[in-house]
Each structure stands twice: as C-alpha cells, then as structure tokens.
Amino acid sequence: MGSSEVVSSPAYKLALSPPSIYPDGGVFVEVVDVRIRCKLPGAEAHYVVDPILSDTFDPNPMSKICFDTVHLSETNMIIKAICTYKNLEPSTMTTSKTFILEPHPPTFDPDGGSFVESTQ
C-alpha cells in the first residue's frame, strides 16, 4: 500500500438560525406586542426598533434582549433582530415588515336613534 496524501480543510463555522418575528408587521389598533424567537433553546434574541425611513442601527450582542414580547406603541416602525448563543457566531439579521398603528375608532354615545330633544 502506498503512502496517502494529507488533506486539510478550513475550519467549520457554526452559526445560529435567524430569529422569527411574529406578527411580521401589519396594521394594528393603537399598540401591538411582538414576539421574537430563536430556534435553539437558550439562545438570546437581541433586537432594535427603528422608524421605517431610518437605518440607524443593526442589532448586535449588546442590543436589548427580548425576554417575552416587544411592546410597540409608535407607528411606522420595524424590528431588526439576531440570535446569539455562547461560543457560536450570531445569526444573520431578520427584519420585520412595517408595523402601522392606527388610532382606536371613535365611539358615539348615544349610539344613534330618534330623539325628541337635543342631546349633549
């Protein structure tokens, strides 16, 4: 048997799957609570909230961590998020669609009907 050649390969880099954002944008009345989840148990979801026309920051391992939900109360916002886990490369970034918050529709009291006298 002859001698064999030694072959080397570059080191493997393991990275996390990108986070999921639910709901992924849409139209809501006044506020919305958004969930950001990582597939790997124990991974942390780091996020930033930006106005849609501003590209100020991308999330990094020092960004806020989503422990439960992100409460949005301003309109025309997007969420950008990554997942991190010890000794692994951060995930690629997930960017949500735009969150549009509309005011609550008005209510009327009394709610219509026929009146003999004026109402206040």
N, C-alpha and C positions, 0 to 999 in steps of 0.2 A: 504494500500500500504506500502510495506517495505522500509527500507532505501536503498539508492543506493550507490554504491562504486564510489569514486572519482578516476579518472584515469588521469594521466598526460602523456604527450609525449614530446620528445625532441624538441627543437626549430627548426623551419624550417630555412634553409639557402637558400637564393635565389642567383643564380649565372647567369651570362650572357652567352649567346651562344657564342661559339668560333668565331673568325673573319673568313671571307673568303678572299682568296688571289687570284687575277686574273691579268695576267695569272699565273697559278700554275707551274712555271718552264718552261723549254723548251729551244730550240735553237733559238737565235736571232742574227741579224747582228749589231755589234758594241754596241748598247745600248738598254735598254728596260725600259719602265715606268710601274710600278706595282701598282695596286690598292689594298688597304686593307680596308675592310668594316666590320662594326659591324651592326647587325640586329636592335638593339634598337636605335631609333633616339636619338641623343645627347650623345651616348656612344663614348668613345675615343679609337682609335686603337693605341696601343703602340707597337713598333717593334724594332728589332735589325737585322742587316745584318751580316752574318758570312760566312767565307770560308767553303766549304763543309767538310773539314777534321778537322775543328776546332770546338770545342764545348765550346767556351769561355763564352758566356753569354746567359741567357734566358731573355726575356723581362719582365719588371715589371712596376708598375705605374709611375716610374721615367724615363723610357725609352723614346726615341723620339716618337712624336705623328705624325701619318700620316694624314695630312690635305687634301691632294689631291692624289698625287702619290709618289712612291719611285722611284727615278731615279737610275738605276744600269748601271755602265759602266765598271765593272770588271767581269771577267768570273769565273765560278765555285763557285757561291755564293748561299746561301739560305736565306730566310727571315723567322724569327720567330716572331709571333705576339700574343697579347692578347687584349681583350676589357675590359675597365673599365667604371664604371658609379657610381656616388655618392651613398654611403651607400649600395652598392651591392658588393659581392665578385667578384674578377676578374674572367674572363672566363678561361677555360683551354687554353693551348697554341696550336696554329696552326703552323705547319712547312711546308714551301713550298717544292716542288721538286727543283732540282738544275737548276739554270739559267746559260746556257752556251752561251757566247758571242763570235761570230766569227768575224774575220776581214771582211771588205767590199771586195767583189771580185774585182780583178783588171779590169781596162778598158784599151782598146788599141786605139790609135789614130795615124794613120788612122786605121779604123776597118777592116783590111784585103783588099783584092782585088789584081789586077795585076798592077805591077809598072815597068816602063821602067828604071827609075833611082832609086838610093837608097834613102831612107827616113831617116830623123833624128828625 
